[in-house]
């Protein structure tokens, strides 16, 4: 029987895949809830609505869409740590290279 070697890369990859799957499931649930409790009733109400009521329903639907997209965007930035691409950590100050005087060393 062979021994299993611990690989942090595999573990990190697995965590990324699981996080992505959880994110997609959560996004699908959120979109399903918004659709079921808001968009479908709004579409039914729009059939018998007057022009001002339709404009109000359209504005409310757009606002709801913006809220859902904002939440999904914020979760994306938090979950996948996209921040590191735009705001990298400050790097250490470079150390000055110490040059050795070869002629002095040769004379010793």
N, CA, C and O atoms as a GROMACS GRO file, in nm:
protein
  432
    1UNK      N    1   0.084  -0.119   0.000
    1UNK     CA    2   0.000   0.000   0.000
    1UNK      C    3   0.088   0.125   0.000
    1UNK      O    4   0.180   0.138   0.080
    2UNK      N    5   0.056   0.215  -0.091
    2UNK     CA    6   0.134   0.338  -0.100
    2UNK      C    7   0.083   0.442   0.000
    2UNK      O    8  -0.034   0.444   0.037
    3UNK      N    9   0.174   0.526   0.041
    3UNK     CA   10   0.136   0.632   0.132
    3UNK      C   11   0.086   0.750   0.053
    3UNK      O   12   0.137   0.782  -0.055
    4UNK      N   13  -0.013   0.813   0.106
    4UNK     CA   14  -0.069   0.930   0.039
    4UNK      C   15   0.012   1.053   0.077
    4UNK      O   16   0.033   1.080   0.195
    5UNK      N   17   0.057   1.125  -0.022
    5UNK     CA   18   0.137   1.245   0.001
    5UNK      C   19   0.042   1.364   0.009
    5UNK      O   20  -0.046   1.380  -0.075
    6UNK      N   21   0.060   1.447   0.112
    6UNK     CA   22  -0.022   1.566   0.128
    6UNK      C   23   0.020   1.669   0.025
    6UNK      O   24   0.138   1.703   0.015
    7UNK      N   25  -0.074   1.718  -0.050
    7UNK     CA   26  -0.046   1.819  -0.150
    7UNK      C   27  -0.133   1.942  -0.122
    7UNK      O   28  -0.254   1.936  -0.141
    8UNK      N   29  -0.072   2.053  -0.078
    8UNK     CA   30  -0.153   2.173  -0.050
    8UNK      C   31  -0.218   2.229  -0.176
    8UNK      O   32  -0.322   2.294  -0.167
    9UNK      N   33  -0.159   2.206  -0.292
    9UNK     CA   34  -0.218   2.255  -0.417
    9UNK      C   35  -0.350   2.185  -0.444
    9UNK      O   36  -0.448   2.250  -0.482
   10UNK      N   37  -0.353   2.055  -0.425
   10UNK     CA   38  -0.477   1.980  -0.446
   10UNK      C   39  -0.583   2.026  -0.347
   10UNK      O   40  -0.700   2.042  -0.384
   11UNK      N   41  -0.544   2.046  -0.225
   11UNK     CA   42  -0.638   2.091  -0.122
   11UNK      C   43  -0.694   2.229  -0.156
   11UNK      O   44  -0.814   2.253  -0.142
   12UNK      N   45  -0.607   2.318  -0.200
   12UNK     CA   46  -0.651   2.453  -0.236
   12UNK      C   47  -0.742   2.447  -0.358
   12UNK      O   48  -0.843   2.518  -0.364
   13UNK      N   49  -0.708   2.362  -0.454
   13UNK     CA   50  -0.791   2.346  -0.573
   13UNK      C   51  -0.928   2.291  -0.536
   13UNK      O   52  -1.030   2.338  -0.586
   14UNK      N   53  -0.930   2.193  -0.448
   14UNK     CA   54  -1.057   2.134  -0.404
   14UNK      C   55  -1.142   2.237  -0.333
   14UNK      O   56  -1.263   2.245  -0.355
   15UNK      N   57  -1.080   2.316  -0.247
   15UNK     CA   58  -1.155   2.420  -0.177
   15UNK      C   59  -1.210   2.523  -0.273
   15UNK      O   60  -1.322   2.570  -0.255
   16UNK      N   61  -1.135   2.557  -0.376
   16UNK     CA   62  -1.182   2.654  -0.475
   16UNK      C   63  -1.303   2.599  -0.551
   16UNK      O   64  -1.400   2.671  -0.575
   17UNK      N   65  -1.295   2.473  -0.589
   17UNK     CA   66  -1.406   2.411  -0.662
   17UNK      C   67  -1.531   2.406  -0.573
   17UNK      O   68  -1.641   2.437  -0.618
   18UNK      N   69  -1.513   2.367  -0.447
   18UNK     CA   70  -1.627   2.360  -0.356
   18UNK      C   71  -1.687   2.498  -0.332
   18UNK      O   72  -1.809   2.513  -0.326
   19UNK      N   73  -1.601   2.598  -0.319
   19UNK     CA   74  -1.651   2.736  -0.300
   19UNK      C   75  -1.727   2.782  -0.424
   19UNK      O   76  -1.830   2.849  -0.412
   20UNK      N   77  -1.678   2.747  -0.541
   20UNK     CA   78  -1.746   2.787  -0.664
   20UNK      C   79  -1.881   2.718  -0.676
   20UNK      O   80  -1.980   2.780  -0.714
   21UNK      N   81  -1.886   2.590  -0.642
   21UNK     CA   82  -2.013   2.516  -0.648
   21UNK      C   83  -2.112   2.575  -0.548
   21UNK      O   84  -2.229   2.595  -0.580
   22UNK      N   85  -2.066   2.603  -0.426
   22UNK     CA   86  -2.154   2.662  -0.325
   22UNK      C   87  -2.204   2.799  -0.371
   22UNK      O   88  -2.320   2.833  -0.350
   23UNK      N   89  -2.116   2.878  -0.432
   23UNK     CA   90  -2.156   3.009  -0.482
   23UNK      C   91  -2.263   2.997  -0.590
   23UNK      O   92  -2.362   3.070  -0.588
   24UNK      N   93  -2.243   2.906  -0.684
   24UNK     CA   94  -2.340   2.890  -0.792
   24UNK      C   95  -2.475   2.840  -0.739
   24UNK      O   96  -2.580   2.883  -0.787
   25UNK      N   97  -2.472   2.749  -0.642
   25UNK     CA   98  -2.597   2.700  -0.583
   25UNK      C   99  -2.667   2.814  -0.508
   25UNK      O  100  -2.788   2.831  -0.520
   26UNK      N  101  -2.590   2.892  -0.432
   26UNK     CA  102  -2.648   3.006  -0.361
   26UNK      C  103  -2.706   3.110  -0.455
   26UNK      O  104  -2.813   3.165  -0.429
   27UNK      N  105  -2.635   3.138  -0.564
   27UNK     CA  106  -2.685   3.235  -0.662
   27UNK      C  107  -2.813   3.184  -0.727
   27UNK      O  108  -2.907   3.262  -0.748
   28UNK      N  109  -2.819   3.054  -0.758
   28UNK     CA  110  -2.940   2.998  -0.818
   28UNK      C  111  -3.057   3.004  -0.721
   28UNK      O  112  -3.170   3.033  -0.762
   29UNK      N  113  -3.031   2.978  -0.594
   29UNK     CA  114  -3.138   2.986  -0.492
   29UNK      C  115  -3.187   3.129  -0.479
   29UNK      O  116  -3.307   3.154  -0.474
   30UNK      N  117  -3.093   3.225  -0.474
   30UNK     CA  118  -3.132   3.366  -0.462
   30UNK      C  119  -3.215   3.411  -0.582
   30UNK      O  120  -3.317   3.478  -0.565
   31UNK      N  121  -3.172   3.376  -0.701
   31UNK     CA  122  -3.247   3.414  -0.822
   31UNK      C  123  -3.383   3.346  -0.824
   31UNK      O  124  -3.482   3.406  -0.865
   32UNK      N  125  -3.388   3.220  -0.780
   32UNK     CA  126  -3.516   3.148  -0.774
   32UNK      C  127  -3.613   3.212  -0.676
   32UNK      O  128  -3.732   3.223  -0.706
   33UNK      N  129  -3.564   3.254  -0.560
   33UNK     CA  130  -3.650   3.319  -0.460
   33UNK      C  131  -3.703   3.452  -0.513
   33UNK      O  132  -3.822   3.481  -0.502
   34UNK      N  133  -3.613   3.532  -0.572
   34UNK     CA  134  -3.656   3.661  -0.626
   34UNK      C  135  -3.758   3.641  -0.738
   34UNK      O  136  -3.856   3.714  -0.746
   35UNK      N  137  -3.734   3.543  -0.823
   35UNK     CA  138  -3.827   3.517  -0.933
   35UNK      C  139  -3.962   3.471  -0.880
   35UNK      O  140  -4.066   3.520  -0.925
   36UNK      N  141  -3.961   3.377  -0.786
   36UNK     CA  142  -4.086   3.319  -0.737
   36UNK      C  143  -4.170   3.420  -0.658
   36UNK      O  144  -4.292   3.429  -0.676
   37UNK      N  145  -4.103   3.496  -0.570
   37UNK     CA  146  -4.179   3.585  -0.482
   37UNK      C  147  -4.198   3.726  -0.536
   37UNK      O  148  -4.280   3.801  -0.483
   38UNK      N  149  -4.124   3.764  -0.640
   38UNK     CA  150  -4.139   3.901  -0.689
   38UNK      C  151  -4.169   3.910  -0.838
   38UNK      O  152  -4.268   3.971  -0.878
   39UNK      N  153  -4.085   3.850  -0.921
   39UNK     CA  154  -4.099   3.872  -1.066
   39UNK      C  155  -4.225   3.809  -1.124
   39UNK      O  156  -4.293   3.872  -1.204
   40UNK      N  157  -4.256   3.687  -1.087
   40UNK     CA  158  -4.377   3.623  -1.140
   40UNK      C  159  -4.504   3.696  -1.097
   40UNK      O  160  -4.591   3.720  -1.181
   41UNK      N  161  -4.519   3.732  -0.967
   41UNK     CA  162  -4.637   3.812  -0.931
   41UNK      C  163  -4.641   3.949  -1.000
   41UNK      O  164  -4.748   3.999  -1.034
   42UNK      N  165  -4.524   4.010  -1.021
   42UNK     CA  166  -4.520   4.140  -1.089
   42UNK      C  167  -4.564   4.126  -1.235
   42UNK      O  168  -4.633   4.213  -1.288
   43UNK      N  169  -4.523   4.016  -1.300
   43UNK     CA  170  -4.565   3.994  -1.438
   43UNK      C  171  -4.715   3.971  -1.447
   43UNK      O  172  -4.779   4.018  -1.541
   44UNK      N  173  -4.772   3.900  -1.350
   44UNK     CA  174  -4.917   3.878  -1.349
   44UNK      C  175  -4.992   4.008  -1.325
   44UNK      O  176  -5.095   4.034  -1.386
   45UNK      N  177  -4.938   4.091  -1.236
   45UNK     CA  178  -5.002   4.218  -1.205
   45UNK      C  179  -4.992   4.317  -1.321
   45UNK      O  180  -5.076   4.405  -1.335
   46UNK      N  181  -4.890   4.302  -1.404
   46UNK     CA  182  -4.869   4.395  -1.515
   46UNK      C  183  -4.975   4.378  -1.625
   46UNK      O  184  -4.998   4.471  -1.703
   47UNK      N  185  -5.039   4.262  -1.632
   47UNK     CA  186  -5.138   4.241  -1.738
   47UNK      C  187  -5.258   4.334  -1.724
   47UNK      O  188  -5.311   4.382  -1.824
   48UNK      N  189  -5.301   4.360  -1.603
   48UNK     CA  190  -5.418   4.445  -1.585
   48UNK      C  191  -5.384   4.584  -1.535
   48UNK      O  192  -5.472   4.654  -1.485
   49UNK      N  193  -5.260   4.624  -1.545
   49UNK     CA  194  -5.217   4.753  -1.489
   49UNK      C  195  -5.227   4.865  -1.592
   49UNK      O  196  -5.223   4.842  -1.713
   50UNK      N  197  -5.240   4.986  -1.540
   50UNK     CA  198  -5.240   5.104  -1.626
   50UNK      C  199  -5.095   5.142  -1.659
   50UNK      O  200  -5.002   5.082  -1.606
   51UNK      N  201  -5.076   5.239  -1.745
   51UNK     CA  202  -4.941   5.279  -1.787
   51UNK      C  203  -4.855   5.327  -1.670
   51UNK      O  204  -4.739   5.287  -1.662
   52UNK      N  205  -4.906   5.413  -1.579
   52UNK     CA  206  -4.822   5.454  -1.465
   52UNK      C  207  -4.788   5.336  -1.373
   52UNK      O  208  -4.677   5.328  -1.319
   53UNK      N  209  -4.883   5.244  -1.356
   53UNK     CA  210  -4.855   5.127  -1.273
   53UNK      C  211  -4.750   5.036  -1.337
   53UNK      O  212  -4.666   4.979  -1.267
   54UNK      N  213  -4.755   5.024  -1.468
   54UNK     CA  214  -4.654   4.943  -1.538
   54UNK      C  215  -4.515   5.005  -1.524
   54UNK      O  216  -4.416   4.934  -1.507
   55UNK      N  217  -4.509   5.139  -1.533
   55UNK     CA  218  -4.379   5.207  -1.515
   55UNK      C  219  -4.327   5.185  -1.375
   55UNK      O  220  -4.207   5.164  -1.355
   56UNK      N  221  -4.417   5.190  -1.276
   56UNK     CA  222  -4.375   5.168  -1.138
   56UNK      C  223  -4.326   5.023  -1.118
   56UNK      O  224  -4.224   5.000  -1.053
   57UNK      N  225  -4.398   4.928  -1.175
   57UNK     CA  226  -4.355   4.788  -1.167
   57UNK      C  227  -4.220   4.769  -1.236
   57UNK      O  228  -4.134   4.696  -1.186
   58UNK      N  229  -4.201   4.834  -1.350
   58UNK     CA  230  -4.076   4.822  -1.423
   58UNK      C  231  -3.960   4.882  -1.342
   58UNK      O  232  -3.851   4.826  -1.337
   59UNK      N  233  -3.984   4.997  -1.279
   59UNK     CA  234  -3.880   5.060  -1.199
   59UNK      C  235  -3.845   4.975  -1.077
   59UNK      O  236  -3.728   4.960  -1.042
   60UNK      N  237  -3.947   4.919  -1.013
   60UNK     CA  238  -3.923   4.834  -0.897
   60UNK      C  239  -3.849   4.707  -0.938
   60UNK      O  240  -3.761   4.661  -0.865
   61UNK      N  241  -3.883   4.651  -1.053
   61UNK     CA  242  -3.814   4.531  -1.101
   61UNK      C  243  -3.667   4.560  -1.133
   61UNK      O  244  -3.580   4.479  -1.104
   62UNK      N  245  -3.642   4.676  -1.191
   62UNK     CA  246  -3.503   4.714  -1.219
   62UNK      C  247  -3.424   4.734  -1.091
   62UNK      O  248  -3.308   4.695  -1.082
   63UNK      N  249  -3.487   4.795  -0.992
   63UNK     CA  250  -3.420   4.813  -0.863
   63UNK      C  251  -3.389   4.678  -0.800
   63UNK      O  252  -3.279   4.658  -0.747
   64UNK      N  253  -3.483   4.586  -0.805
   64UNK     CA  254  -3.461   4.454  -0.750
   64UNK      C  255  -3.348   4.382  -0.824
   64UNK      O  256  -3.266   4.315  -0.761
   65UNK      N  257  -3.342   4.397  -0.956
   65UNK     CA  258  -3.234   4.339  -1.034
   65UNK      C  259  -3.099   4.396  -0.992
   65UNK      O  260  -3.002   4.322  -0.977
   66UNK      N  261  -3.092   4.527  -0.973
   66UNK     CA  262  -2.967   4.590  -0.932
   66UNK      C  263  -2.923   4.542  -0.794
   66UNK      O  264  -2.804   4.520  -0.772
   67UNK      N  265  -3.016   4.525  -0.703
   67UNK     CA  266  -2.983   4.476  -0.568
   67UNK      C  267  -2.928   4.334  -0.576
   67UNK      O  268  -2.827   4.303  -0.513
   68UNK      N  269  -2.995   4.248  -0.653
   68UNK     CA  270  -2.950   4.109  -0.664
   68UNK      C  271  -2.812   4.104  -0.730
   68UNK      O  272  -2.725   4.031  -0.683
   69UNK      N  273  -2.791   4.179  -0.837
   69UNK     CA  274  -2.660   4.180  -0.903
   69UNK      C  275  -2.552   4.237  -0.813
   69UNK      O  276  -2.438   4.191  -0.816
   70UNK      N  277  -2.586   4.338  -0.734
   70UNK     CA  278  -2.489   4.395  -0.640
   70UNK      C  279  -2.448   4.291  -0.535
   70UNK      O  280  -2.330   4.275  -0.506
   71UNK      N  281  -2.546   4.222  -0.480
   71UNK     CA  282  -2.516   4.120  -0.379
   71UNK      C  283  -2.430   4.010  -0.440
   71UNK      O  284  -2.332   3.966  -0.378
   72UNK      N  285  -2.464   3.963  -0.560
   72UNK     CA  286  -2.383   3.860  -0.624
   72UNK      C  287  -2.242   3.910  -0.654
   72UNK      O  288  -2.145   3.835  -0.641
   73UNK      N  289  -2.230   4.035  -0.694
   73UNK     CA  290  -2.097   4.091  -0.721
   73UNK      C  291  -2.012   4.102  -0.595
   73UNK      O  292  -1.894   4.068  -0.598
   74UNK      N  293  -2.071   4.148  -0.485
   74UNK     CA  294  -1.997   4.159  -0.359
   74UNK      C  295  -1.955   4.021  -0.310
   74UNK      O  296  -1.842   4.003  -0.265
   75UNK      N  297  -2.045   3.926  -0.319
   75UNK     CA  298  -2.010   3.790  -0.277
   75UNK      C  299  -1.898   3.734  -0.365
   75UNK      O  300  -1.810   3.664  -0.316
   76UNK      N  301  -1.901   3.764  -0.493
   76UNK     CA  302  -1.794   3.718  -0.583
   76UNK      C  303  -1.661   3.776  -0.540
   76UNK      O  304  -1.562   3.703  -0.533
   77UNK      N  305  -1.656   3.904  -0.511
   77UNK     CA  306  -1.531   3.966  -0.469
   77UNK      C  307  -1.482   3.910  -0.336
   77UNK      O  308  -1.362   3.889  -0.317
   78UNK      N  309  -1.574   3.884  -0.245
   78UNK     CA  310  -1.534   3.830  -0.115
   78UNK      C  311  -1.491   3.684  -0.125
   78UNK      O  312  -1.391   3.643  -0.066
   79UNK      N  313  -1.566   3.606  -0.199
   79UNK     CA  314  -1.543   3.463  -0.204
   79UNK      C  315  -1.417   3.427  -0.282
   79UNK      O  316  -1.338   3.344  -0.238
   80UNK      N  317  -1.397   3.489  -0.395
   80UNK     CA  318  -1.284   3.453  -0.479
   80UNK      C  319  -1.164   3.546  -0.462
   80UNK      O  320  -1.068   3.537  -0.538
   81UNK      N  321  -1.169   3.633  -0.364
   81UNK     CA  322  -1.059   3.723  -0.330
   81UNK      C  323  -1.002   3.794  -0.452
   81UNK      O  324  -0.881   3.793  -0.475
   82UNK      N  325  -1.090   3.854  -0.529
   82UNK     CA  326  -1.049   3.925  -0.649
   82UNK      C  327  -0.969   4.049  -0.611
   82UNK      O  328  -0.895   4.103  -0.693
   83UNK      N  329  -0.982   4.093  -0.488
   83UNK     CA  330  -0.914   4.213  -0.439
   83UNK      C  331  -0.763   4.201  -0.459
   83UNK      O  332  -0.697   4.301  -0.485
   84UNK      N  333  -0.707   4.081  -0.446
   84UNK     CA  334  -0.562   4.066  -0.455
   84UNK      C  335  -0.508   4.103  -0.593
   84UNK      O  336  -0.390   4.134  -0.605
   85UNK      N  337  -0.592   4.099  -0.697
   85UNK     CA  338  -0.546   4.137  -0.830
   85UNK      C  339  -0.542   4.289  -0.847
   85UNK      O  340  -0.461   4.340  -0.925
   86UNK      N  341  -0.628   4.361  -0.775
   86UNK     CA  342  -0.634   4.506  -0.788
   86UNK      C  343  -0.553   4.578  -0.681
   86UNK      O  344  -0.498   4.685  -0.707
   87UNK      N  345  -0.546   4.521  -0.562
   87UNK     CA  346  -0.474   4.581  -0.451
   87UNK      C  347  -0.376   4.479  -0.393
   87UNK      O  348  -0.404   4.420  -0.289
   88UNK      N  349  -0.263   4.457  -0.458
   88UNK     CA  350  -0.169   4.357  -0.407
   88UNK      C  351  -0.108   4.403  -0.274
   88UNK      O  352  -0.104   4.522  -0.243
   89UNK      N  353  -0.062   4.305  -0.199
   89UNK     CA  354   0.002   4.337  -0.071
   89UNK      C  355   0.129   4.417  -0.097
   89UNK      O  356   0.195   4.397  -0.198
   90UNK      N  357   0.162   4.507  -0.004
   90UNK     CA  358   0.287   4.583  -0.024
   90UNK      C  359   0.408   4.488  -0.015
   90UNK      O  360   0.416   4.403   0.074
   91UNK      N  361   0.498   4.505  -0.109
   91UNK     CA  362   0.615   4.418  -0.111
   91UNK      C  363   0.722   4.471  -0.016
   91UNK      O  364   0.723   4.588   0.021
   92UNK      N  365   0.811   4.380   0.022
   92UNK     CA  366   0.920   4.420   0.111
   92UNK      C  367   1.016   4.510   0.034
   92UNK      O  368   1.028   4.501  -0.088
   93UNK      N  369   1.086   4.597   0.110
   93UNK     CA  370   1.184   4.682   0.045
   93UNK      C  371   1.299   4.595  -0.003
   93UNK      O  372   1.343   4.505   0.069
   94UNK      N  373   1.347   4.620  -0.123
   94UNK     CA  374   1.458   4.538  -0.172
   94UNK      C  375   1.585   4.564  -0.091
   94UNK      O  376   1.614   4.677  -0.052
   95UNK      N  377   1.660   4.456  -0.067
   95UNK     CA  378   1.785   4.471   0.008
   95UNK      C  379   1.898   4.506  -0.089
   95UNK      O  380   1.905   4.456  -0.200
   96UNK      N  381   1.981   4.592  -0.043
   96UNK     CA  382   2.093   4.635  -0.126
   96UNK      C  383   2.195   4.522  -0.134
   96UNK      O  384   2.229   4.460  -0.034
   97UNK      N  385   2.243   4.496  -0.254
   97UNK     CA  386   2.340   4.389  -0.275
   97UNK      C  387   2.477   4.433  -0.225
   97UNK      O  388   2.524   4.543  -0.256
   98UNK      N  389   2.539   4.346  -0.145
   98UNK     CA  390   2.673   4.374  -0.092
   98UNK      C  391   2.775   4.321  -0.192
   98UNK      O  392   2.786   4.200  -0.213
   99UNK      N  393   2.850   4.410  -0.254
   99UNK     CA  394   2.951   4.370  -0.350
   99UNK      C  395   3.084   4.353  -0.278
   99UNK      O  396   3.123   4.436  -0.196
  100UNK      N  397   3.152   4.247  -0.311
  100UNK     CA  398   3.283   4.219  -0.251
  100UNK      C  399   3.390   4.269  -0.348
  100UNK      O  400   3.382   4.248  -0.469
  101UNK      N  401   3.491   4.336  -0.290
  101UNK     CA  402   3.601   4.384  -0.373
  101UNK      C  403   3.689   4.263  -0.406
  101UNK      O  404   3.761   4.212  -0.320
  102UNK      N  405   3.682   4.217  -0.532
  102UNK     CA  406   3.755   4.098  -0.573
  102UNK      C  407   3.904   4.115  -0.563
  102UNK      O  408   3.974   4.019  -0.530
  103UNK      N  409   3.959   4.237  -0.592
  103UNK     CA  410   4.103   4.258  -0.587
  103UNK      C  411   4.153   4.253  -0.443
  103UNK      O  412   4.262   4.203  -0.416
  104UNK      N  413   4.075   4.305  -0.351
  104UNK     CA  414   4.115   4.300  -0.210
  104UNK      C  415   4.112   4.158  -0.158
  104UNK      O  416   4.198   4.118  -0.080
  105UNK      N  417   4.014   4.082  -0.201
  105UNK     CA  418   4.003   3.942  -0.158
  105UNK      C  419   4.117   3.860  -0.218
  105UNK      O  420   4.170   3.770  -0.153
  106UNK      N  421   4.154   3.891  -0.341
  106UNK     CA  422   4.263   3.817  -0.406
  106UNK      C  423   4.398   3.846  -0.341
  106UNK      O  424   4.487   3.761  -0.342
  107UNK      N  425   4.410   3.964  -0.286
  107UNK     CA  426   4.538   4.002  -0.222
  107UNK      C  427   4.556   3.939  -0.085
  107UNK      O  428   4.667   3.941  -0.031
  108UNK      N  429   4.452   3.885  -0.027
  108UNK     CA  430   4.463   3.826   0.107
  108UNK      C  431   4.520   3.690   0.104
  108UNK      O  432   4.535   3.627   0.209
   0.00000   0.00000   0.00000
